[in-house]
Amino acid sequence: MSGKSRKDSRPKVAEFFAGIGLMRLGLEAAGFRVTWANDFDASKRALYLGHFNDAAPHLDARDIRKIGPHDVPQVELATASFPCTDLSIAGGRKGLASEHSGLFWDFADLLYRMGKSRPQSVILENVLGFLKLRNGRDLKLCLDELCELNRLGYAVDVFVVDARHFVPQSRPRLFIVGEQDSQGNVLEPRAVATAPSDDLRPTRLREFIGKHGKLRWAIRHLPRPPGLTKDLASIIDDPPVDSPQWWNEQRRRYFFDQMSARSKAWTEEAMSATGWSYGPAFRRMRNKKSTAEIRTDGLAGCLRTPKGGSARQMVVRAGKNRYDVRTMSARECACLMGAPKFRIAESVSEHRALFGFGDAVCAPAVTWIARHHDAISKLQ
């Protein structure tokens, strides 16, 4: 079989709200082929095109509300990492009725207008707050729209995958998988709801499933995610002590003074060692005061979009009777998203690159879903 035939035989994907393309990166590693993608954000498209140099012909730059059903080629799978802005604390948890996260409805309407050309399966990804928001009412609205026979007709599965199983970053995300044909082994919602909690379906999600047992469920068995094989130190850059990347003494001392008591204790203990210890750090409000905290469990905190200085994670390096502090680099963030070879275009600033990675999906988590979820793997 020729290389061209092998390439053309891969199941095709339409990537909505594509961002910088990490959904594509994860799916391609599992044997899929993205034939169309869409994102309205110019800086994210610049990152996408900087890495996927073949993407220009099929990367649609329009607002999803301007796209018609005939603009999307026929594919087996559609993905949508629709905006999380209104589903998170930072966005005020306004829900699906709001401007940004409400674009879900435009995505669903476009699928509806595709008619018989509608993809066989879909993957939606968003923040865990989607499950918690308004006691699950917005998630129920989303699933109702996907399941409605006269609308989209998908049977659905919902589960959580944390990036910490693949990379040293704590990043739990809610995934929804819909499939048109749910024949095969599916789990009974009642049995799932009463089963012991686990990483994939924690207690709150199982309670949601039990509460909404009449939805068109197609819950699939998923294996236990793998154990982490990379530690944080393996992805952290190590510039020399005199590198301008490290903060100057005044800024470093100010940061130390902001540290919580526990973080100060960790830093002082690490300084007494003969080797380096690394800790990702971030600021958060404690008693109406900005407090610097170091995470000491070997994981970075969840990457976020740096809309303000406090959203950027820092790296603290301590040992050899000193400590140093700097902001986390875009390359380190790429590694934390499972994309260590991601090429960042020279035209994209460090700030915009950090924004793109903070708003992306962990690529190896997507690969794992595509290989292990029957609704996706059966498309191969």
Residue pairs with C-beta under 8 A, 6 or more apart in sequence:
7 33
10 31
10 32
10 33
11 31
11 32
11 33
11 75
11 76
11 77
11 379
11 380
12 32
12 33
12 34
12 35
12 73
12 74
12 75
12 76
12 77
13 24
13 27
13 32
13 33
13 34
13 35
13 75
13 76
13 77
13 78
13 79
14 34
14 35
14 36
14 37
14 38
14 72
14 73
14 75
14 77
14 78
14 79
14 119
15 21
15 23
15 24
15 34
15 36
15 37
15 38
15 78
15 79
16 37
16 38
16 64
16 78
16 79
16 80
16 81
16 82
16 107
17 38
17 39
17 64
17 80
17 81
17 82
17 83
17 103
17 107
18 24
18 37
18 38
18 39
18 44
18 48
18 59
18 81
19 39
19 41
19 44
19 48
19 81
19 356
19 359
19 360
19 361
20 44
20 47
20 48
20 51
20 342
20 356
20 357
20 359
20 360
21 37
21 47
21 48
21 51
21 52
21 55
22 337
22 338
22 339
22 360
22 361
22 362
22 363
22 366
23 79
23 81
23 123
23 125
23 361
23 363
23 366
24 34
24 37
24 52
25 51
25 338
25 339
25 342
25 363
25 366
26 338
26 361
26 362
26 363
26 364
26 365
26 366
26 367
26 369
26 370
27 34
27 77
27 79
27 366
27 367
27 370
28 34
29 363
29 364
29 367
30 366
30 367
30 370
30 371
30 376
31 370
31 380
32 77
32 370
32 379
34 55
34 58
35 58
35 73
35 75
36 58
36 60
36 72
36 73
36 75
37 48
37 55
37 58
37 59
37 60
38 59
38 60
38 61
38 62
38 64
38 67
39 45
39 48
39 59
39 61
40 61
40 62
40 63
40 64
42 61
43 348
43 352
43 355
43 356
44 356
44 359
45 59
45 61
46 345
46 347
46 348
46 352
47 344
47 345
47 348
47 352
47 353
47 356
48 55
48 59
49 55
49 56
49 59
49 345
50 343
50 344
50 345
50 347
50 348
51 342
51 343
51 344
60 67
60 71
64 103
64 106
64 107
64 110
65 103
65 106
67 110
68 110
68 113
69 110
69 113
69 114
69 115
69 117
72 110
72 114
72 117
74 117
75 119
76 119
76 120
76 121
76 379
77 119
77 120
77 121
77 122
77 123
77 376
77 379
78 111
78 119
78 121
78 122
78 123
79 122
79 123
79 124
79 125
80 104
80 107
80 122
80 123
80 124
80 125
81 124
81 125
81 126
81 360
81 361
82 101
82 103
82 104
82 107
82 124
82 126
83 100
83 101
83 103
84 91
84 101
84 126
84 127
84 129
84 130
84 359
85 91
85 98
85 100
85 101
86 92
86 93
86 94
86 95
86 96
86 98
86 99
86 100
86 101
86 102
87 93
87 95
87 96
87 101
87 126
87 127
87 129
87 130
87 133
87 138
88 127
88 129
89 129
90 304
90 307
91 98
91 100
91 101
93 129
93 133
93 134
94 101
95 101
95 133
95 134
95 137
95 138
96 102
96 104
96 105
96 138
96 141
96 142
101 126
104 124
104 142
104 145
105 145
108 145
108 146
108 151
108 152
111 118
111 119
111 122
111 152
112 118
112 151
112 152
118 152
118 180
120 179
120 180
120 181
120 379
121 154
121 177
121 178
121 179
121 180
121 375
121 376
121 379
122 146
122 154
122 176
122 177
122 178
123 175
123 176
123 177
123 366
123 369
123 376
124 142
124 175
124 176
124 177
124 178
125 173
125 174
125 175
125 176
125 361
125 366
126 173
126 174
127 173
127 174
128 160
128 172
128 173
128 174
130 138
130 139
130 142
130 174
131 139
131 158
131 174
131 204
131 205
131 208
132 204
133 139
136 208
136 211
136 212
139 158
139 174
139 208
140 208
140 212
140 215
142 176
143 156
143 158
143 176
143 212
143 215
144 215
145 151
145 152
146 152
146 154
146 156
146 176
146 178
147 153
147 154
147 155
147 156
147 178
147 215
147 216
149 216
152 178
153 180
154 178
154 179
154 180
154 216
155 178
155 179
155 180
155 182
155 186
155 216
155 217
155 218
156 176
156 177
156 178
156 215
156 216
156 217
156 218
157 176
157 177
157 178
157 217
157 218
157 219
157 220
157 373
157 375
158 174
158 175
158 176
158 177
158 205
158 208
158 209
159 174
159 175
159 177
159 200
159 201
159 205
159 222
160 172
160 173
160 174
160 175
160 199
160 200
160 201
160 202
160 205
161 172
161 173
161 175
161 200
161 225
161 362
161 365
161 368
161 369
162 170
162 171
162 172
162 173
162 199
162 225
162 365
163 169
163 170
163 171
163 172
163 173
163 336
163 337
163 338
163 362
163 364
163 365
164 170
164 171
164 228
164 299
165 199
165 225
165 226
165 227
165 228
165 365
165 368
166 225
166 226
166 228
166 338
166 362
166 364
166 365
166 368
167 228
167 230
167 235
167 335
167 336
167 337
167 338
167 362
167 364
168 228
168 230
168 231
168 232
168 234
168 235
168 298
168 299
168 300
168 336
169 299
169 300
169 301
169 302
169 303
169 336
169 337
169 362
170 299
170 300
170 301
170 302
171 302
171 303
171 362
172 302
173 361
173 362
173 365
175 369
177 220
177 369
177 373
177 375
177 376
178 375
179 218
179 375
182 218
182 375
184 374
184 378
185 220
185 221
185 374
186 217
186 218
186 219
186 220
187 219
187 220
187 221
188 219
189 209
189 210
189 212
189 213
189 215
189 217
189 219
190 210
190 213
192 201
192 206
192 209
192 210
192 219
193 206
193 207
193 209
193 210
193 213
194 206
194 210
195 201
195 206
197 203
197 206
198 224
199 224
199 225
200 222
200 225
201 209
209 217
209 219
218 375
220 373
220 374
220 375
222 372
222 373
223 372
225 368
226 368
231 298
232 278
232 280
232 298
232 299
232 300
233 276
233 278
235 332
235 335
235 336
235 340
236 278
236 315
236 317
236 332
237 245
237 329
237 331
237 332
238 276
238 317
239 245
239 246
239 326
241 322
241 324
245 326
245 329
246 252
246 324
246 325
246 326
247 255
247 324
247 325
247 326
251 325
252 323
252 324
252 325
255 281
255 292
255 314
255 325
256 264
256 267
256 292
256 323
258 283
258 290
258 291
258 292
259 267
259 291
259 292
259 293
259 294
260 286
260 291
260 292
260 293
262 293
262 294
263 279
263 281
263 292
263 293
263 294
266 279
266 294
266 296
266 318
267 279
267 294
267 316
267 318
267 323
270 277
270 279
270 318
270 319
270 323
271 318
271 319
271 320
271 321
271 322
271 323
272 321
273 318
273 319
273 320
274 319
274 320
275 319
275 320
276 317
276 318
276 319
276 320
277 317
277 318
277 319
278 315
278 316
278 317
279 294
279 295
279 296
279 315
279 316
279 318
280 294
280 295
280 299
280 300
280 301
280 313
280 314
280 315
280 316
280 328
281 292
281 293
281 294
281 295
281 313
281 314
281 315
281 316
281 325
282 292
282 293
282 295
282 301
282 310
282 312
282 313
282 314
283 290
283 291
283 292
283 293
283 309
283 310
284 290
284 291
284 293
284 310
285 291
290 310
292 314
294 316
295 301
300 313
300 328
300 336
301 313
303 313
303 333
303 336
303 337
303 357
303 358
304 311
304 358
305 311
305 354
305 355
305 358
305 359
306 312
306 351
306 354
306 355
306 358
307 355
311 358
312 327
312 328
312 354
313 327
313 328
314 325
314 326
314 327
314 328
315 325
315 326
315 327
315 328
315 332
316 323
316 324
316 325
317 323
317 324
317 325
318 324
328 354
329 350
330 344
330 350
330 353
330 354
330 357
331 344
333 353
333 354
333 357
333 358
334 340
334 342
334 344
334 357
336 357
337 357
337 360
337 361
337 362
337 363
338 362
338 363
338 364
338 365
339 363
344 353
348 356
369 376
370 376
370 377
371 377
